[in-house]
C-alpha cells in the first residue's frame, strides 16, 4: 500500500507560528526523525517543550538529548523542574526518583534528592507500594516502619510486605512469619482470583514446609478462577507431592480437557504414570509433550521404539511425523517413520515411498539398521521383489546384536518362509528354522 504522503507534506509546509502549537511541533519532530534528520527533529521537539514545559514525554526527550551531549547537570535540573511543577502527579514523582537513582549511583547528593522526592510523594500517597519499594531500597533503616503502613487487602502491597519482611527478619522469626501468613490470607479472602497473589502465597506456605496450606490456597483460587489453568496445573503437581494422587490426577486431566496443549500437565502426568508402572498412559503423555515442546532425535526415537515394542504403531507414526518435521535431516527418524508407517494399517499402502526416501537419505546409501532392513524386506516381498528382499534379510540377520535373539529369529524364519514359498533351498530353509528355534523357541 502507498503511504499517505499528502498530510505529511502539508505538515512540513506549516509556517513558523507552529511553535505556538506543541502538538504540531511534536508531529513535525516525529516526521523529521523518521526522515533521519536528527537536528531538525531535536529543534522541533525543543520548540514543543518550550510551548508545553510540563509535558513529561517532551521533558524526557530533552533530558535524553542533554545526557547524550554530556550535560548531566542540566538534565538533572530540567527533570527536577518538572517534578517540582507537578507534585501531585505520582508517575512524574516516581520517574524523577528513578532518574536520580539511575544517574546518581555513587552520588550521595542524588540519592538524598531521590529519598526526599519519595518522602514527599509518600506523604501525599500513604502506603503506596511503589513508593515504599523504592524507599526501602534507598534507606533500609526505615523499611520496617514503612512496610507496616502497607494495605493488607491489596495484592501488590501484600506481595511487597512479604518480600521486604523476609529480607528484614530471620527465616525462623515466628512473629514475622505469622504476620506474612495473616496478610496473605487476608488478601486472598478479599481477592481469591488474583493469580500472582495466589501463586506467591502458595509458594510461601510450600517453602515454609506447610504443603497442606499451599494446596488449600490454590484450591480456593481455582474455585474462584477456574480459567487459571497454570495454577491448576501447579495444584495438581502439589497434590502429587503430598501423595494425593487421585486429586492430582483428576486436576491435571481436567486441565487437559480444557486445554489439551498444556505441556507441564502432560509432563507431570507422564512422570506420575511412569512411577505407577502404567507405561501406556505414560507414553501417551510423553508423546504429547514432545509434540508440543519438541525434543531431540534421541528422545523421539526412544519413545517411538517404546510404542512399537508395545504394538502401538499408529502412536509411533504420529510421533515420528512430528519428529521428522522438526529434524528433517535425521536419517534414523526417517527410517523409524517408514517402519511405523508400514506397521500402521492406515498408512501401510504408502510406506514404500518412505522406505525409498530414507534409503536415499542414508550416508553413502549404507543401511545398518537391522529393523529397517527387515521391515523393508516385507515391502519388497509384497511388491514381488524376492531377490532384493532376501538381501535385506541376510543383512539384517548379520546386523542384529547378540542380545536381539527374538528379532534375529523372526528374520531367520522370514527368510526360510521366502525360500519355501519360492520352492528353493529347502534344506537351508529347515536349517534356518532350527537356528531360529534355538534362539527363540516357540
Secondary structure, DSSP 4 states (H G I P E B T S, - for coil): ----HHHHHHHHT--GGGGG-HHHHHHHHHHHHHTT-HHHHHHHHHHHHHHSTT-HHHHHHHHHHHHHTT-HHHHHHHHHHHHHHTTT-HHHHHHHHHHHHHHTTT-HHHHHHHHHHHHHHHHHSTT-HHHHHHHHHH-GGGHHHHHTTS-SS-HHHHHHHHHHHHHHS-TT-HHHHHHHHHHHHHHHHH-TT-HHHHHHHHHHHHHTT-HHHHHHHHHHHHHH-TT-HHHHHHHHHHHHHTT-HHHHHHHHHHHHHH-TT-HHHHHHHHHHHHHHT-HHHHHHHHHHHHHHH---HHHHHHHHHHHHHTT-HHHHHHHHHHHHHH-TT-HHHHHHHHHHHHHSTTTGGGHHHHHHHHHHHSGGG----HHHHHHHHHHHHHTT-HHHHHHHHHHHHHHS-TT-HHHHHHHHHHHHHHHHHTT--HHHHHHHHHHHHHHS--
